[in-house]
Structures are given as structure tokens and as C-alpha cells.
Amino acid sequence: MQIEMLSKKELVNLVIKKHIDLMNRYMQEYRDIGLHESEIAEEIEREKRERSLRHERREVLEEKKKLLLYQAEMIQKRMFEALFQTETGETREKLVKIEKKLEEKYAKIKKAKNGTKEGILLDEIKRELREMPESDKVRLAINMIEAKFDGINASEMELQRLSRVKIDEPIDESRTNMKKLRERKLWLKRRIDRHKEALAHWEKENDNIGDLS
């Protein structure tokens, strides 16, 4: 069996083809990574915006709770002021005691460290208000106060939902992926540059072979 030997030019052409194939493959992966890198960068920015919006929303809800509590206190204060102008004797004494208890509970709410404690105190205030003398004006004031409390509870529920959102994990994962992609891109760039250098060398070698033939 006769083995056909390749000429030097044919061998050089094979080497050139190998470098071109590898370089094209690496360049395609480099371009693909660039597209993926852009997608992850957009994802990181989107996650940053969402985190900022959640933070702003929490601040709004906290301020809303304070405002609603203040409004409830003012309604209650005006209610007692009106009652003290008309009530006397035992009824007045009872009102003084109720008002004192309520003021203590409002003070505790302002110092409460969590929404659960706030909710318990709001329920206690509602129970105390049910001990008030019956009248249309009192009933109207209590309904208004309870509406403010409902707003506080709704705000607290939304705050709890926001607190359950994992803020850092998605953005940390995206940054880790970005780091891996950039490391791969650097490796690919080095490989592409080496193949370009090798290709230039062998193409020059190929030209020299052509000149000698």
C-alpha cells in the first residue's frame, strides 16, 4: 500500500485551516457572550431599579402609617373634647379613664418594633372605644378611627410582603454570572489573538513557499 505524502504547502494549508476554524469558533462564542453579557447587564439594572422602588415604597408606607395613626389620634382627641363639654359625674370619670388608657396605647404603638405588636395594640384600642357612651357622633368618630386603623393594617401587610422579597440574591447571582462571562471573554480574546498571530505566521510561510516553487 502506497502512502501519499503531503507537500509542505499542503501541510501549511492544513495548519492555516485549523487556525481559521478555531479562530472562527472562538470569535462566534465571543460574540455570543457579548450578547448574553448585555442581557445580564440590563437584568442587573432592572433589579437595581426594582430594589430602589421597593425601598421607596417601604418609606411611603411607613410614613402613611404614621399619618393615619396621627389622624386617628386627632379624631379621638376631638371626640373626647366634645364629650367633656357635655358629660359630668360618673360618665365623665369613666371617659377620663378610657382616654388615659388610649393615650398609653397610642404611645406604645409609636414605640412598637414590629407590625404584630402594632396590630395587637390597635385591637386593644378598638375594644376600649367600644366602652364609650353610645351616640351618633361617638359612633361616627369611632368608625372614622377604625377606618384609619384598617389603613394602617393594610400598609403593614404590604410592608410584610415587601420584606419577604429576597433583595440581594438575584442581583448577586447576576453579578456572579457576569464575572464568569467576563473571565471567559478574556480567555477567548487571548486565544483569538494567538490564533491570529499564528495565522499571520503560516500565511506568510505559505506565501514564501509559493515564491520558491
C-alpha positions as CSV (number, residue, x, y, z in Angstrom):
1,M,0.0,0.0,0.0
2,Q,1.5,3.3,-1.1
3,I,1.1,6.2,1.3
4,E,0.8,9.6,-0.4
5,M,3.0,12.2,1.3
6,L,1.6,15.7,1.6
7,S,3.7,18.5,0.2
8,K,4.9,21.3,2.6
9,K,2.4,23.7,1.1
10,E,-0.5,21.2,1.7
11,L,0.7,20.8,5.3
12,V,0.8,24.5,5.8
13,N,-2.7,24.9,4.3
14,L,-4.0,22.3,6.8
15,V,-2.4,24.3,9.6
16,I,-3.9,27.5,8.3
17,K,-7.3,25.9,8.0
18,K,-7.1,24.6,11.6
19,H,-6.2,28.1,12.9
20,I,-9.0,29.7,10.9
21,D,-11.6,27.1,12.1
22,L,-10.6,27.6,15.8
23,M,-10.4,31.4,15.5
24,N,-13.9,31.5,13.9
25,R,-15.3,29.2,16.6
26,Y,-13.8,31.3,19.4
27,M,-14.9,34.6,17.7
28,Q,-18.5,33.3,17.5
29,E,-18.5,32.3,21.2
30,Y,-17.0,35.8,22.0
31,R,-19.9,37.5,20.1
32,D,-22.5,35.3,21.8
33,I,-21.1,36.1,25.2
34,G,-21.2,39.8,24.4
35,L,-24.9,39.5,23.7
36,H,-25.5,37.5,26.9
37,E,-23.4,40.0,28.8
38,S,-25.6,42.8,27.6
39,E,-28.7,40.9,28.7
40,I,-27.3,40.3,32.2
41,A,-26.2,44.0,32.5
42,E,-29.8,45.0,31.7
43,E,-31.1,42.5,34.2
44,I,-28.8,43.9,36.9
45,E,-30.0,47.4,36.2
46,R,-33.6,46.3,36.3
47,E,-33.1,44.6,39.6
48,K,-31.4,47.8,41.0
49,R,-34.4,49.8,39.8
50,E,-36.9,47.3,41.4
51,R,-34.9,47.3,44.7
52,S,-34.9,51.1,44.7
53,L,-38.7,51.2,44.0
54,R,-39.3,48.7,46.9
55,H,-37.2,50.9,49.2
56,E,-39.2,54.0,48.2
57,R,-42.5,52.1,48.6
58,R,-41.5,51.0,52.1
59,E,-40.7,54.6,53.1
60,V,-44.1,55.7,51.7
61,L,-45.9,53.0,53.6
62,E,-44.1,53.8,56.9
63,E,-45.0,57.5,56.6
64,K,-48.6,56.6,55.6
65,K,-48.9,54.5,58.8
66,K,-47.6,57.4,60.9
67,L,-50.0,59.8,59.2
68,L,-53.0,57.5,59.7
69,L,-52.2,57.0,63.3
70,Y,-51.9,60.8,63.9
71,Q,-55.2,61.3,62.1
72,A,-56.9,58.7,64.3
73,E,-55.5,60.3,67.4
74,M,-56.8,63.7,66.3
75,I,-60.3,62.3,65.7
76,Q,-60.2,60.7,69.1
77,K,-59.0,63.9,70.8
78,R,-61.8,66.0,69.2
79,M,-64.3,63.3,70.2
80,F,-63.3,63.4,73.9
81,E,-63.1,67.2,73.9
82,A,-66.7,67.3,72.6
83,L,-67.8,64.8,75.2
84,F,-66.1,66.6,78.1
85,Q,-68.2,69.6,77.3
86,T,-71.4,67.8,77.9
87,E,-70.7,64.8,80.2
88,T,-70.5,65.0,84.0
89,G,-70.3,62.8,87.1
90,E,-69.5,59.1,86.7
91,T,-69.7,59.2,82.9
92,R,-67.1,61.9,82.8
93,E,-64.8,60.0,85.2
94,K,-65.2,56.9,83.0
95,L,-64.3,58.9,80.0
96,V,-61.1,60.2,81.7
97,K,-60.0,56.7,82.5
98,I,-60.7,55.5,78.9
99,E,-58.8,58.4,77.4
100,K,-55.8,57.8,79.7
101,K,-55.7,54.1,78.6
102,L,-56.0,55.0,75.0
103,E,-53.2,57.6,75.2
104,E,-50.9,54.9,76.8
105,K,-51.7,52.5,74.0
106,Y,-51.0,55.1,71.3
107,A,-47.7,55.8,73.0
108,K,-46.8,52.1,72.9
109,I,-47.8,51.9,69.2
110,K,-45.3,54.6,68.4
111,K,-42.5,52.7,70.2
112,A,-43.5,49.3,68.8
113,K,-40.7,47.5,67.0
114,N,-42.9,45.3,64.7
115,G,-46.3,45.3,62.9
116,T,-47.5,42.3,65.0
117,K,-47.3,44.4,68.2
118,E,-48.9,47.3,66.5
119,G,-51.8,45.2,65.4
120,I,-52.4,43.9,68.9
121,L,-52.4,47.4,70.3
122,L,-54.8,48.7,67.6
123,D,-57.2,45.9,68.5
124,E,-57.0,46.8,72.2
125,I,-57.8,50.4,71.3
126,K,-60.9,49.2,69.4
127,R,-62.0,47.3,72.4
128,E,-61.6,50.3,74.6
129,L,-63.5,52.5,72.2
130,R,-66.5,50.1,72.5
131,E,-66.8,51.2,76.1
132,M,-67.6,54.7,75.0
133,P,-71.1,56.1,75.7
134,E,-73.5,55.5,72.8
135,S,-74.3,58.3,70.5
136,D,-74.4,59.1,66.7
137,K,-71.4,61.4,67.0
138,V,-69.4,58.9,69.0
139,R,-70.3,56.1,66.6
140,L,-69.3,58.2,63.6
141,A,-65.9,59.1,65.3
142,I,-65.2,55.5,66.1
143,N,-66.0,54.4,62.6
144,M,-63.6,57.0,61.3
145,I,-60.9,55.9,63.7
146,E,-61.3,52.3,62.8
147,A,-61.1,53.2,59.1
148,K,-57.7,54.8,59.8
149,F,-56.7,51.6,61.6
150,D,-57.7,49.5,58.6
151,G,-55.4,51.6,56.5
152,I,-52.6,51.1,59.0
153,N,-53.1,47.3,58.9
154,A,-53.3,47.3,55.1
155,S,-50.0,49.2,54.9
156,E,-48.4,46.8,57.3
157,M,-49.5,43.8,55.3
158,E,-47.9,45.3,52.2
159,L,-44.7,46.1,54.2
160,Q,-44.5,42.4,55.2
161,R,-44.9,41.3,51.6
162,L,-42.1,43.6,50.6
163,S,-39.9,42.3,53.4
164,R,-40.3,38.7,52.1
165,V,-38.8,39.7,48.8
166,K,-35.2,38.4,48.5
167,I,-33.5,41.6,47.6
168,D,-29.8,40.7,47.2
169,E,-29.9,37.1,45.9
170,P,-31.0,37.8,42.3
171,I,-28.6,40.7,41.8
172,D,-25.7,38.8,43.4
173,E,-26.4,35.8,41.1
174,S,-26.4,38.1,38.1
175,R,-23.1,39.7,39.1
176,T,-21.6,36.2,39.6
177,N,-22.7,35.2,36.1
178,M,-21.3,38.5,34.7
179,K,-17.9,37.8,36.3
180,K,-17.8,34.3,34.8
181,L,-18.7,35.6,31.4
182,R,-16.0,38.3,31.5
183,E,-13.4,35.8,32.6
184,R,-14.4,33.6,29.7
185,K,-14.3,36.5,27.3
186,L,-10.7,37.4,28.4
187,W,-9.7,33.8,27.8
188,L,-11.3,33.7,24.4
189,K,-9.6,37.0,23.4
190,R,-6.2,35.7,24.3
191,R,-6.9,32.5,22.3
192,I,-8.2,34.6,19.3
193,D,-5.1,36.8,19.4
194,R,-2.8,33.8,19.5
195,H,-4.5,32.2,16.5
196,K,-4.4,35.5,14.6
197,E,-0.6,35.7,15.2
198,A,-0.2,32.0,14.2
199,L,-2.4,32.5,11.1
200,A,-0.3,35.5,10.1
201,H,2.9,33.5,10.5
202,W,1.6,30.5,8.5
203,E,0.1,32.6,5.7
204,K,3.4,34.4,5.4
205,E,5.1,31.0,5.3
206,N,2.7,29.8,2.7
207,D,3.5,32.9,0.5
208,N,7.2,32.1,0.8
209,I,6.6,28.5,-0.3
210,G,4.7,29.9,-3.3
211,D,7.6,32.2,-4.2
212,L,10.1,29.3,-4.0
213,S,8.1,26.9,-6.2
